[in-house]
Amino acid sequence: MFLVIVMAVAFTVMLCGLAYSLATYALPFMVTLAAARFAYATGAGLVGAVVVGLATGAAAFGILATLFATVRAPILRIALATIFAVPAAAAGYALVHGVTHDAIPSDIWRQVFRIAGGACVGLSALARLGTPP
């Protein structure tokens, strides 16, 4: 039983580490989902929605990555990093919500942990992207 608990904790830590490292790409992923949902709702079908979503996500990532690579002014780089960091903060908030939903009985403390988790993930994404090359 002890081994199962240790494995569950290790798996949770690995998933949180994966989510932490992928938080930088939350903006293109959210753009992909929004475009795919819009295409599906307007009658494009499942295959059309997947194609539209992937094309839109790739274009959003390409445009923002190109802008981030070409802009040299520190203020503009921080502004672009903030554009990436805001969806990362929302993803961190949602991740902590999923983890603490059943673990913490108090609504107030759950909200405190959610806000802290979202802030940590958003600030870490901002720090990773806001540094000069």
Residue pairs with C-beta under 8 A, 6 or more apart in sequence:
12 99
16 95
16 99
19 91
19 92
19 95
19 121
20 121
20 124
23 88
23 91
23 92
23 121
23 122
23 124
23 125
24 84
24 88
24 125
24 128
24 129
25 61
26 84
26 87
26 88
26 90
26 91
26 125
27 60
27 61
27 64
27 83
27 84
27 86
27 87
27 88
28 57
28 58
28 60
28 61
28 64
29 57
29 87
30 87
30 90
31 56
31 57
31 60
32 53
32 54
32 56
32 57
32 60
33 53
35 52
35 53
35 56
35 57
36 49
36 50
36 52
36 53
36 54
36 56
37 49
38 52
39 48
39 49
39 52
39 53
40 46
40 48
40 49
44 52
64 80
64 83
64 84
67 80
68 77
68 80
68 81
68 129
69 133
71 77
71 80
74 132
77 129
77 130
77 132
78 126
78 130
80 129
81 125
81 126
81 129
81 130
82 126
82 130
84 125
84 126
84 129
85 122
85 123
85 125
85 126
85 129
86 122
88 121
88 122
88 124
88 125
89 118
89 119
89 121
89 122
89 123
89 125
90 118
91 121
92 117
92 118
92 119
92 120
92 121
92 122
93 114
93 115
93 117
93 118
93 121
95 117
95 121
96 113
96 114
96 116
96 117
96 118
97 110
97 114
100 110
100 113
100 114
101 110
104 110
104 113
